[in-house]
Amino acid sequence: MRVSSGWKTPQNFLMIISIVVPIAFSSWMALLNNFVIERANFDGADIGLLQSVREIPGFLAFTVVFLLLFIREQRFMLLSLAMLTLGSAITGMFPSLIGLLLTTLLMSTGFHYFETLKQSLSLQWLSKEEAPEVLGKFISVGAMSSLVTYGALWVSLEVFELEYEWVYLLFGGVGFLLVLWMAVVFPEFKSDVPQNKKLVLRKRYWLYYALVFMSGARRQIFTVFAGFLMVERFGYSVSDITLLFLINYLFNFLFAKRIGRFIGRVGERKALLFEYTGLVFVFVGYALVDTSEWAAALYVIDHLFFALALAIKTYFQKIADPADMASTAGVSFTINHIAAVFIPVSFGFIWLISPAAVFYIGAGMAVISLLLSLNIPAKPEEGNEVRMLSWR
């Protein structure tokens, strides 16, 4: 890999994009539930449909490997970021079901292609030894960016009393300008190992695929329905949600790098066992909670567990052929979003009958993930991918 002199390095490139994304995407997420309820009159089924549409580009993330035949990964990442920030910027201008479906599709296509390429380039540019801590550092940097974003959101809404369309345009626009700056300033970095430009599905990666699938399934419970619970049942305002996100990202800023270091020290198996055990209790708590304060506490704890999920990425880095990073990143995002396409819309109808049932199912998903993580070796590597049931 060619490393540019000075501060224009691959690590700094990845660090800056970790700052850019929260400005556009975190603001989009923070405003969404209040915006769709107050301006577009959404119910549980509508939000489920919107979130299912949001996940369709994730399901199609495997197509990234075909597009890499025509465009380099780094350039493709910047183009994806431009789509993400532009889609977020224009969201407030279309307060209807159709309008939100279209702007969400644009934003989400950029987001999911970006996340696929970020995973690929991170695992190519970082060594196996440094990856857990550096990936944790990127989460911490992103959390600080989110903290600043949510603070600015709160000021925009409470002090300046800006309308939704102006807030979306402001934060999405700032993100878009930063993407243009990065495209001009940073040189093109080259990886040591040429990447496969075809779909790669290997039997020996089966445990990684299974963990990714279950991670995508349970993540939808948090992303779609935990936030919706706060607004619909406990009456959280957009300012309340913004403050809750501030707390979430403060915790990530303080602990994400340490969590990465923790994963590097204890190994992926123990880290994931800890995560999934905790999530069982969190989801059961969501089903039973009857006060807004306890709901907020569960929301913060749930969000903190997301940092531990980087153990799945570092597990794959240790067992994989270096030439498989780009292709498998696309395949894994597609696997991650198989459940994400149908869970929001189908669970939206379950929500209309019993919100608690949605979270009990989430607890069951966490139990399945816990059982799968038991199969990770203490020292995973190529040729030692699983403890048992090795299918080649």
ZAMINU-995106 format. One line per 2 residues: number of its first residue (from 0); for each residue x negated, y, z negated of C-alpha. Coordinates in nm, 2 decimals. Each point is the difference from the previous one (the first is absolute). Example, Ala and Ser with C-alpha at 12.3 -4.5 7.8 and 13.67 -1.06 7.14 Angstrom:
2
0> -1.23/-0.45/-0.78  -0.14/0.34/0.07
***
This chain:
392
0> 0.00/0.00/0.00  -0.14/0.34/0.10
2> 0.02/0.24/-0.30  0.00/0.37/0.07
4> -0.23/0.22/-0.20  0.12/0.24/-0.27
6> 0.35/-0.03/-0.13  0.16/-0.13/0.32
8> -0.02/-0.36/-0.10  0.25/-0.29/0.04
10> 0.07/0.00/-0.38  0.08/0.37/0.00
12> 0.22/-0.05/0.31  0.20/-0.26/-0.19
14> 0.01/0.22/-0.31  0.13/0.30/0.19
16> 0.28/-0.20/0.16  0.08/-0.12/-0.35
18> 0.07/0.37/-0.07  0.19/0.07/0.32
20> 0.26/-0.28/-0.02  0.15/0.09/-0.34
22> 0.06/0.36/0.11  0.24/-0.11/0.27
24> 0.12/-0.35/-0.11  0.03/0.06/-0.37
26> 0.20/0.31/0.05  0.23/-0.19/0.24
28> 0.06/-0.27/-0.26  0.04/0.24/-0.29
30> 0.28/0.19/0.17  0.17/-0.28/0.18
32> 0.25/-0.14/-0.25  0.13/0.35/-0.10
34> 0.00/0.12/0.36  0.20/-0.29/0.14
36> 0.25/0.01/-0.29  0.05/0.38/-0.01
38> -0.02/0.08/0.37  0.09/-0.32/0.19
40> 0.24/-0.16/-0.25  -0.18/-0.33/0.00
42> 0.12/-0.30/-0.21  -0.19/-0.32/-0.08
44> 0.07/-0.16/0.33  -0.12/0.31/0.19
46> -0.33/0.02/-0.19  -0.05/-0.37/0.05
48> 0.05/0.05/0.38  -0.24/0.29/0.01
50> -0.27/-0.19/-0.19  0.04/-0.30/0.22
52> -0.05/0.22/0.31  -0.30/0.15/-0.18
54> -0.16/-0.34/-0.03  0.05/-0.11/0.37
56> -0.33/0.16/0.11  -0.17/-0.19/-0.28
58> 0.15/-0.33/0.14  -0.15/0.10/0.34
60> -0.34/0.08/-0.15  -0.15/-0.30/0.18
62> 0.02/0.20/0.32  -0.29/0.21/-0.12
64> -0.24/-0.26/0.13  0.13/0.03/0.35
66> -0.02/0.38/-0.01  -0.36/-0.02/-0.11
68> -0.08/-0.12/0.35  0.06/0.36/0.12
70> -0.09/0.22/-0.30  -0.27/-0.03/-0.27
72> 0.11/-0.07/-0.36  -0.11/0.34/-0.15
74> 0.16/0.20/0.28  0.32/-0.21/-0.03
76> 0.00/0.06/-0.37  0.00/0.38/0.05
78> 0.28/-0.02/0.26  0.20/-0.21/-0.25
80> -0.05/0.26/-0.27  0.12/0.27/0.24
82> 0.32/-0.19/0.06  0.05/-0.05/-0.38
84> -0.05/0.37/-0.08  0.21/0.12/0.28
86> 0.29/-0.24/-0.08  -0.01/0.12/-0.36
88> -0.01/0.37/0.10  0.33/-0.02/0.20
90> 0.20/-0.22/-0.23  0.18/0.28/-0.17
92> 0.14/0.13/0.33  0.22/-0.31/0.06
94> 0.22/-0.06/-0.31  0.21/-0.28/0.15
96> -0.02/-0.38/0.02  -0.11/0.00/0.37
98> -0.24/0.29/-0.05  -0.16/-0.16/-0.30
100> -0.03/-0.34/0.17  -0.19/0.16/0.30
102> -0.23/0.23/-0.21  -0.07/-0.29/-0.24
104> -0.09/-0.23/0.29  -0.25/0.25/0.13
106> -0.15/0.06/-0.34  -0.01/-0.37/-0.08
108> -0.16/-0.11/0.32  -0.29/0.24/-0.07
110> -0.02/-0.11/-0.36  -0.01/-0.38/0.06
112> -0.24/0.02/0.29  -0.22/0.22/-0.22
114> 0.02/-0.24/-0.30  -0.09/-0.29/0.22
116> -0.30/0.18/0.15  -0.11/0.13/-0.34
118> -0.02/-0.35/-0.14  -0.19/-0.12/0.30
120> -0.26/0.28/0.00  -0.04/0.00/-0.38
122> -0.08/-0.37/-0.01  -0.24/0.04/0.30
124> -0.18/0.31/-0.14  -0.02/-0.11/-0.37
126> -0.22/-0.29/-0.13  0.17/-0.28/-0.20
128> -0.18/0.11/-0.31  0.11/0.37/0.01
130> 0.35/-0.05/0.15  0.20/-0.05/-0.32
132> -0.13/0.31/-0.18  -0.01/0.22/0.31
134> 0.35/-0.10/0.10  0.11/0.08/-0.35
136> -0.18/0.33/0.03  0.20/0.08/0.32
138> 0.33/-0.08/-0.19  -0.12/0.24/-0.27
140> -0.08/0.27/0.25  0.34/-0.05/0.17
142> 0.16/0.02/-0.35  -0.16/0.34/-0.06
144> 0.12/0.12/0.34  0.35/-0.12/-0.09
146> -0.02/0.18/-0.34  -0.08/0.32/0.18
148> 0.27/-0.07/0.25  0.27/-0.07/-0.26
150> -0.11/0.31/-0.20  0.04/0.21/0.31
152> 0.33/-0.17/0.08  0.13/0.09/-0.35
154> -0.11/0.36/0.05  0.16/0.02/0.34
156> 0.33/-0.14/-0.12  0.03/0.16/-0.35
158> -0.19/0.33/0.03  0.04/0.10/0.37
160> 0.33/-0.20/0.04  -0.08/-0.11/0.35
162> 0.25/-0.20/0.20  -0.08/-0.36/0.09
164> -0.08/0.08/0.36  -0.26/0.26/-0.09
166> -0.16/-0.23/-0.25  -0.03/-0.29/0.25
168> -0.14/0.24/0.26  -0.25/0.15/-0.23
170> -0.15/-0.32/-0.14  0.02/-0.20/0.33
172> -0.15/0.30/0.19  -0.30/0.02/-0.24
174> -0.07/-0.37/0.05  0.02/0.04/0.37
176> -0.25/0.29/0.00  -0.24/-0.21/-0.21
178> 0.02/-0.28/0.25  -0.10/0.23/0.28
180> -0.29/0.13/-0.20  -0.13/-0.36/-0.06
182> 0.03/-0.08/0.37  -0.23/0.29/0.08
184> -0.25/-0.03/-0.29  -0.08/-0.37/-0.04
186> -0.21/-0.20/0.24  0.10/-0.35/0.12
188> -0.13/-0.27/-0.23  -0.08/-0.34/0.14
190> 0.04/-0.34/-0.18  -0.27/-0.26/-0.01
192> 0.22/-0.29/0.10  0.22/0.03/0.32
194> 0.36/-0.07/-0.08  0.22/-0.27/0.15
196> 0.25/0.16/0.25  0.26/-0.28/-0.03
198> 0.23/-0.12/-0.27  -0.17/-0.22/-0.25
200> 0.19/-0.25/-0.23  -0.22/-0.24/-0.19
202> 0.12/-0.28/-0.22  -0.27/0.07/-0.25
204> 0.15/0.34/-0.06  0.34/-0.14/-0.10
206> -0.02/0.11/-0.37  -0.08/0.35/0.10
208> 0.30/0.01/0.24  0.22/-0.14/-0.28
210> -0.11/0.26/-0.25  0.04/0.28/0.26
212> 0.36/-0.12/0.08  0.10/0.00/-0.37
214> -0.17/0.33/-0.06  0.21/0.16/0.28
216> 0.32/-0.15/-0.13  -0.04/0.12/-0.36
218> -0.13/0.34/0.10  0.34/0.07/0.17
220> 0.18/-0.04/-0.33  -0.22/0.27/-0.15
222> -0.02/0.23/0.30  0.37/-0.01/0.09
224> 0.20/-0.08/-0.30  -0.20/0.11/-0.31
226> 0.00/0.37/0.11  0.37/-0.03/0.12
228> 0.08/-0.13/-0.35  -0.14/0.32/-0.16
230> 0.21/0.23/0.22  0.33/-0.20/0.03
232> 0.03/-0.14/-0.36  -0.20/0.24/-0.21
234> 0.06/0.32/0.19  -0.36/0.10/0.05
236> -0.04/0.33/0.20  -0.26/0.05/0.27
238> -0.21/0.18/-0.26  0.03/-0.28/-0.24
240> -0.11/-0.25/0.26  -0.29/0.22/0.09
242> -0.12/0.02/-0.36  0.03/-0.38/-0.02
244> -0.22/-0.04/0.30  -0.25/0.24/-0.16
246> -0.02/-0.23/-0.30  -0.05/-0.30/0.23
248> -0.28/0.15/0.19  -0.17/0.14/-0.31
250> -0.02/-0.36/-0.12  -0.14/-0.11/0.33
252> -0.25/0.28/0.01  -0.12/-0.09/-0.35
254> 0.00/-0.38/0.04  -0.02/-0.11/0.37
256> -0.38/0.00/0.02  -0.02/-0.18/-0.33
258> 0.25/-0.25/0.13  -0.22/-0.06/0.31
260> -0.30/-0.05/-0.23  0.21/-0.24/-0.21
262> 0.09/-0.21/0.31  -0.37/-0.01/0.09
264> -0.09/-0.12/-0.35  0.28/-0.26/-0.07
266> 0.08/-0.11/0.35  0.31/0.01/0.22
268> 0.17/-0.30/-0.16  0.01/0.14/-0.36
270> 0.09/0.35/0.13  0.30/-0.13/0.20
272> 0.11/-0.22/-0.29  0.01/0.30/-0.22
274> 0.19/0.21/0.26  0.27/-0.26/0.07
276> 0.06/-0.09/-0.37  0.05/0.37/-0.07
278> 0.24/0.04/0.29  0.23/-0.28/-0.12
280> 0.06/0.20/-0.31  0.03/0.33/0.19
282> 0.27/-0.13/0.24  0.20/-0.16/-0.28
284> -0.03/0.34/-0.18  0.15/0.18/0.30
286> 0.30/-0.24/-0.01  0.07/0.06/-0.37
288> -0.10/0.37/-0.05  0.27/0.23/-0.11
290> -0.18/0.33/-0.08  -0.18/0.24/0.24
292> -0.31/0.01/-0.22  -0.06/-0.38/0.01
294> 0.08/0.00/0.37  -0.27/0.27/0.05
296> -0.25/-0.20/-0.21  0.06/-0.32/0.21
298> -0.04/0.21/0.32  -0.34/0.13/-0.11
300> -0.12/-0.35/-0.11  0.12/-0.15/0.33
302> -0.19/0.26/0.20  -0.32/-0.06/-0.19
304> 0.01/-0.37/0.09  -0.03/0.10/0.37
306> -0.37/0.07/-0.05  -0.06/-0.36/-0.09
308> 0.13/-0.11/0.33  -0.33/0.10/0.17
310> -0.12/-0.34/-0.14  0.18/-0.16/0.29
312> -0.21/0.20/0.25  -0.33/-0.07/-0.17
314> 0.10/-0.37/-0.02  0.04/0.00/0.38
316> -0.32/0.18/0.05  -0.19/-0.27/-0.18
318> 0.15/-0.29/0.19  0.03/0.15/0.35
320> -0.21/0.00/0.31  -0.12/0.36/0.04
322> 0.13/0.01/0.36  0.36/-0.07/-0.12
324> 0.04/0.32/-0.20  0.19/0.21/0.26
326> 0.22/-0.29/0.14  0.09/-0.14/-0.34
328> 0.08/0.35/-0.14  0.27/0.03/0.27
330> 0.12/-0.36/-0.06  0.01/0.05/-0.38
332> 0.20/0.32/0.03  0.25/-0.18/0.22
334> 0.02/-0.28/-0.26  0.03/0.26/-0.28
336> 0.30/0.15/0.18  0.19/-0.31/0.10
338> 0.19/0.03/-0.33  -0.01/0.38/0.01
340> 0.22/0.01/0.31  0.29/-0.20/-0.14
342> -0.03/0.06/-0.38  0.10/0.37/-0.02
344> 0.32/-0.04/0.21  0.11/-0.33/-0.14
346> -0.08/0.09/-0.36  0.18/0.33/0.06
348> 0.32/-0.20/0.02  -0.10/-0.20/-0.31
350> -0.06/0.33/-0.17  0.36/0.10/0.06
352> 0.11/-0.30/-0.19  -0.27/-0.03/-0.27
354> -0.31/0.22/-0.03  -0.13/-0.23/-0.27
356> 0.00/-0.30/0.24  -0.24/0.19/0.23
358> -0.26/0.02/-0.28  0.05/-0.36/-0.12
360> -0.08/-0.11/0.35  -0.31/0.22/-0.02
362> -0.11/-0.18/-0.32  0.04/-0.33/0.18
364> -0.23/0.13/0.28  -0.26/0.09/-0.26
366> 0.01/-0.35/-0.14  -0.06/-0.15/0.35
368> -0.30/0.24/0.04  -0.13/-0.11/-0.34
370> 0.00/-0.36/0.10  -0.17/0.07/0.34
372> -0.28/0.20/-0.17  -0.09/-0.30/-0.22
374> -0.14/-0.15/0.32  -0.27/0.27/0.05
376> -0.35/-0.14/-0.07  -0.21/0.16/-0.27
378> -0.25/0.09/0.27  0.17/0.02/0.33
380> -0.21/-0.01/0.31  0.00/-0.14/0.36
382> 0.05/-0.38/-0.05  0.14/0.05/-0.35
384> 0.33/0.18/0.07  0.23/-0.19/-0.24
386> -0.02/-0.22/-0.30  0.24/-0.26/0.14
388> 0.22/-0.06/0.30  -0.27/0.10/0.25
390> 0.16/-0.02/0.35  -0.25/0.04/0.28
***
